[in-house]
Amino acid sequence: MVGLQRQENMRNIDTSFLSHDECWGVQINGLQHCQQNCKWIGISACEGQNIRLTGYNSKGYRVGEEGVIPEDYDPAYDLSLAGRSQPQN
């Protein structure tokens, strides 16, 4: 075959692991999203600041270099649990 072939890496993301009140870019693409793509980093409009500080979204799932890690859940960071406050690092 002559011509340019483009290969895309597609992932299926189960959005039930993503918090709806925080930046989906960092939750889907990982922590590098902030440095590579985000114009909001470092200002009050940033909705991923808490994820960058703690490494967890508000549902209690860790967010790594490549996005949310459903297998790494920590209830200490899950704000949906009544009467719990999020730990500060």
DRENKEMI-820255 format. One line per 3 residues: their letters; for each residue x, y, z of N, C-alpha, C, O. Coordinates in Angstrom, 2 decimals, always signed. Layout:
% residues N
A> X Y Z X Y Z X Y Z X Y Z  ...
***
This chain:
% residues 89
MVG> +0.84 -1.18 +0.00 +0.00 +0.00 +0.00 +0.88 +1.24 +0.00 +1.80 +1.37 +0.82  +0.61 +2.13 -0.89 +1.37 +3.36 -1.01 +0.64 +4.45 -0.24 -0.59 +4.53 -0.26  +1.41 +5.29 +0.43 +0.79 +6.40 +1.15 +1.09 +6.34 +2.64 +1.76 +5.42 +3.12
LQR> +0.60 +7.30 +3.33 +0.84 +7.43 +4.76 -0.22 +6.67 +5.54 -1.42 +6.85 +5.32  +0.23 +5.84 +6.43 -0.69 +5.15 +7.31 -0.60 +5.78 +8.69 +0.49 +6.04 +9.20  -1.72 +6.00 +9.26 -1.76 +6.61 +10.59 -2.41 +5.63 +11.54 -3.51 +5.14 +11.31
QEN> -1.70 +5.36 +12.61 -2.22 +4.43 +13.59 -2.60 +5.20 +14.85 -1.77 +5.91 +15.42  -3.82 +5.06 +15.27 -4.32 +5.72 +16.47 -4.41 +4.71 +17.60 -4.80 +3.56 +17.38  -4.06 +5.13 +18.77 -4.25 +4.30 +19.96 -5.55 +4.73 +20.61 -5.67 +5.86 +21.10
MRN> -6.49 +3.84 +20.63 -7.79 +4.13 +21.22 -7.91 +3.38 +22.54 -7.47 +2.23 +22.67  -8.51 +4.04 +23.50 -8.79 +3.41 +24.78 -10.26 +3.56 +25.08 -10.88 +4.56 +24.71  -10.80 +2.58 +25.73 -12.16 +2.69 +26.25 -12.06 +3.20 +27.67 -11.32 +2.65 +28.49
IDT> -12.80 +4.24 +27.97 -12.78 +4.84 +29.30 -14.16 +4.64 +29.93 -15.17 +5.07 +29.37  -14.19 +3.99 +31.07 -15.43 +3.85 +31.82 -15.59 +5.13 +32.64 -14.90 +5.32 +33.65  -16.49 +6.00 +32.21 -16.62 +7.31 +32.85 -17.18 +7.23 +34.27 -17.20 +8.25 +34.96
SFL> -17.62 +6.06 +34.70 -18.11 +5.94 +36.08 -16.96 +6.12 +37.09 -17.22 +6.36 +38.27  -15.71 +5.99 +36.63 -14.56 +6.18 +37.52 -14.11 +7.64 +37.56 -13.26 +8.00 +38.38  -14.66 +8.48 +36.68 -14.25 +9.88 +36.62 -15.16 +10.74 +37.49 -16.38 +10.54 +37.52
SHD> -14.56 +11.68 +38.18 -15.38 +12.63 +38.95 -15.88 +13.70 +37.98 -15.12 +14.19 +37.13  -17.13 +14.06 +38.11 -17.73 +15.01 +37.18 -17.43 +16.45 +37.55 -17.71 +17.36 +36.76  -16.88 +16.68 +38.73 -16.60 +18.04 +39.17 -15.14 +18.42 +39.00 -14.72 +19.50 +39.43
ECW> -14.35 +17.54 +38.37 -12.92 +17.82 +38.19 -12.55 +17.64 +36.72 -13.33 +17.11 +35.93  -11.38 +18.09 +36.37 -10.90 +18.08 +34.99 -10.88 +16.66 +34.41 -10.21 +15.77 +34.93  -11.62 +16.47 +33.32 -11.62 +15.16 +32.66 -10.35 +14.96 +31.85 -9.92 +13.82 +31.65
GVQ> -9.75 +16.04 +31.38 -8.51 +15.92 +30.61 -7.43 +15.20 +31.39 -6.79 +14.29 +30.87  -7.22 +15.60 +32.63 -6.19 +14.96 +33.45 -6.63 +13.56 +33.88 -5.80 +12.67 +34.01  -7.92 +13.36 +34.10 -8.39 +12.04 +34.52 -8.29 +11.02 +33.38 -8.03 +9.84 +33.62
ING> -8.49 +11.46 +32.15 -8.43 +10.56 +31.00 -7.00 +10.41 +30.48 -6.55 +9.29 +30.22  -6.29 +11.50 +30.34 -4.97 +11.49 +29.70 -3.81 +11.40 +30.68 -2.68 +11.16 +30.27  -4.07 +11.61 +31.94 -3.01 +11.51 +32.94 -2.40 +12.84 +33.29 -2.74 +13.88 +32.73
LQH> -1.48 +12.78 +34.22 -0.88 +14.00 +34.77 -0.10 +14.80 +33.74 +0.04 +16.02 +33.90  +0.40 +14.15 +32.69 +1.13 +14.89 +31.67 +0.22 +15.83 +30.89 +0.70 +16.77 +30.25  -1.09 +15.61 +30.94 -2.04 +16.48 +30.26 -1.87 +17.93 +30.71 -1.95 +18.85 +29.90
CQQ> -1.64 +18.13 +31.99 -1.52 +19.49 +32.53 -0.35 +20.23 +31.89 -0.48 +21.38 +31.48  +0.78 +19.57 +31.81 +1.99 +20.22 +31.30 +1.96 +20.38 +29.78 +2.50 +21.34 +29.25  +1.32 +19.43 +29.09 +1.37 +19.44 +27.63 +0.23 +20.22 +26.98 +0.43 +20.82 +25.92
NCK> -0.94 +20.22 +27.57 -2.12 +20.72 +26.87 -2.94 +21.78 +27.57 -3.79 +22.41 +26.94  -2.72 +22.01 +28.84 -3.67 +22.82 +29.59 -3.26 +24.28 +29.71 -2.14 +24.61 +30.11  -4.20 +25.15 +29.35 -3.96 +26.58 +29.51 -4.44 +27.10 +30.86 -4.23 +28.26 +31.19
WIG> -5.10 +26.23 +31.65 -5.67 +26.65 +32.93 -4.75 +26.35 +34.11 -5.02 +26.79 +35.22  -3.68 +25.61 +33.89 -2.80 +25.21 +34.99 -2.24 +26.44 +35.71 -1.78 +27.40 +35.08  -2.31 +26.40 +37.01 -1.75 +27.48 +37.82 -2.68 +28.65 +38.07 -2.30 +29.60 +38.75
ISA> -3.90 +28.61 +37.52 -4.84 +29.69 +37.78 -6.11 +29.12 +38.42 -6.31 +27.91 +38.45  -6.94 +30.00 +38.93 -8.11 +29.55 +39.69 -9.10 +28.75 +38.85 -9.91 +28.02 +39.40  -9.06 +28.88 +37.53 -9.97 +28.14 +36.66 -9.59 +26.66 +36.53 -10.36 +25.88 +35.98
CEG> -8.43 +26.28 +37.01 -7.97 +24.89 +36.92 -8.86 +23.99 +37.77 -9.00 +24.20 +38.98  -9.46 +22.98 +37.13 -10.32 +22.04 +37.86 -9.60 +20.73 +38.17 -10.22 +19.77 +38.63  -8.31 +20.69 +37.91 -7.53 +19.49 +38.21 -6.50 +19.71 +39.31 -5.67 +18.84 +39.58
QNI> -6.56 +20.86 +39.94 -5.55 +21.21 +40.95 -5.51 +20.20 +42.09 -4.42 +19.79 +42.50  -6.66 +19.80 +42.60 -6.67 +18.85 +43.71 -6.13 +17.48 +43.28 -5.47 +16.80 +44.06  -6.41 +17.09 +42.05 -5.87 +15.82 +41.53 -4.35 +15.90 +41.47 -3.67 +14.95 +41.86
RLT> -3.83 +17.02 +41.00 -2.37 +17.18 +40.92 -1.73 +17.18 +42.31 -0.63 +16.67 +42.48  -2.42 +17.75 +43.30 -1.88 +17.80 +44.66 -1.92 +16.44 +45.37 -0.97 +16.07 +46.05  -3.02 +15.71 +45.20 -3.21 +14.46 +45.95 -2.93 +13.21 +45.14 -2.57 +12.17 +45.69
GYN> -3.08 +13.30 +43.81 -2.94 +12.12 +42.96 -4.22 +11.30 +42.87 -4.22 +10.22 +42.27  -5.31 +11.80 +43.45 -6.60 +11.10 +43.45 -7.70 +12.04 +43.01 -7.64 +13.25 +43.25  -8.73 +11.48 +42.34 -9.89 +12.30 +42.04 -10.85 +12.25 +43.23 -10.62 +11.52 +44.19
SKG> -11.92 +13.01 +43.16 -12.83 +13.11 +44.31 -13.69 +11.87 +44.51 -14.44 +11.78 +45.48  -13.59 +10.89 +43.60 -14.26 +9.61 +43.79 -13.34 +8.59 +44.47 -13.77 +7.49 +44.80  -12.09 +8.97 +44.70 -11.17 +8.09 +45.41 -10.27 +7.25 +44.53 -9.58 +6.37 +45.03
YRV> -10.26 +7.50 +43.22 -9.42 +6.72 +42.30 -8.14 +7.48 +42.00 -8.15 +8.69 +41.75  -7.04 +6.74 +42.02 -5.75 +7.37 +41.73 -5.67 +7.74 +40.26 -6.16 +7.02 +39.39  -5.05 +8.89 +40.00 -4.81 +9.36 +38.65 -3.30 +9.37 +38.44 -2.57 +10.10 +39.11
GEE> -2.85 +8.54 +37.51 -1.41 +8.41 +37.25 -1.00 +9.12 +35.98 -1.73 +9.97 +35.46  +0.16 +8.77 +35.48 +0.71 +9.40 +34.29 -0.14 +9.14 +33.05 -0.08 +9.92 +32.09  -0.92 +8.06 +33.05 -1.73 +7.73 +31.88 -3.23 +7.80 +32.16 -4.03 +7.28 +31.38
GVI> -3.62 +8.43 +33.24 -5.03 +8.61 +33.54 -5.50 +7.88 +34.78 -4.70 +7.37 +35.57  -6.81 +7.83 +34.94 -7.41 +7.22 +36.13 -7.06 +5.72 +36.17 -7.00 +5.05 +35.15  -6.83 +5.23 +37.39 -6.47 +3.84 +37.60 -7.58 +3.20 +38.45 -7.54 +3.28 +39.67
PED> -8.56 +2.57 +37.79 -9.72 +2.02 +38.51 -9.35 +1.00 +39.59 -10.07 +0.85 +40.57  -8.26 +0.29 +39.40 -7.84 -0.73 +40.37 -7.23 -0.14 +41.63 -7.01 -0.85 +42.61  -6.94 +1.16 +41.60 -6.29 +1.82 +42.74 -7.27 +2.79 +43.39 -7.24 +4.00 +43.13
YDP> -8.13 +2.25 +44.24 -9.15 +3.04 +44.93 -8.75 +3.20 +46.39 -8.32 +2.25 +47.04  -8.89 +4.41 +46.90 -8.61 +4.69 +48.31 -9.81 +5.45 +48.89 -10.04 +6.60 +48.54  -10.57 +4.80 +49.78 -11.76 +5.46 +50.32 -11.45 +6.74 +51.09 -12.34 +7.56 +51.29
AYD> -10.23 +6.93 +51.51 -9.86 +8.15 +52.22 -10.01 +9.38 +51.32 -10.17 +10.50 +51.83  -9.95 +9.20 +50.00 -10.07 +10.31 +49.06 -11.45 +10.40 +48.43 -11.70 +11.28 +47.61  -12.35 +9.50 +48.79 -13.69 +9.46 +48.20 -14.61 +10.43 +48.94 -15.05 +10.16 +50.05
LSL> -14.88 +11.57 +48.31 -15.69 +12.61 +48.94 -17.18 +12.26 +48.96 -17.96 +12.95 +49.61  -17.57 +11.20 +48.26 -18.97 +10.80 +48.27 -19.35 +10.05 +49.55 -20.53 +9.86 +49.83  -18.36 +9.64 +50.32 -18.64 +8.94 +51.58 -19.00 +9.99 +52.62 -18.23 +10.91 +52.88
AGR> -20.14 +9.84 +53.21 -20.66 +10.84 +54.16 -19.73 +11.03 +55.35 -19.20 +10.06 +55.90  -19.55 +12.28 +55.72 -18.80 +12.61 +56.92 -17.29 +12.50 +56.78 -16.58 +12.57 +57.79  -16.80 +12.33 +55.59 -15.35 +12.21 +55.39 -14.83 +13.48 +54.75 -15.52 +14.09 +53.93
SQP> -13.66 +13.86 +55.10 -13.01 +14.98 +54.42 -11.77 +14.44 +53.73 -11.17 +13.46 +54.18  -11.39 +15.09 +52.66 -10.26 +14.63 +51.86 -8.95 +14.96 +52.57 -8.76 +16.09 +53.02  -8.05 +13.99 +52.68 -6.75 +14.24 +53.32 -5.93 +15.23 +52.51 -6.02 +15.26 +51.29
QN> -5.16 +16.01 +53.18 -4.27 +16.95 +52.52 -2.84 +16.45 +52.64 -2.40 +16.08 +53.73  -2.13 +16.43 +51.53 -0.72 +16.01 +51.53 +0.18 +17.18 +51.79 +1.40 +17.03 +51.84
***
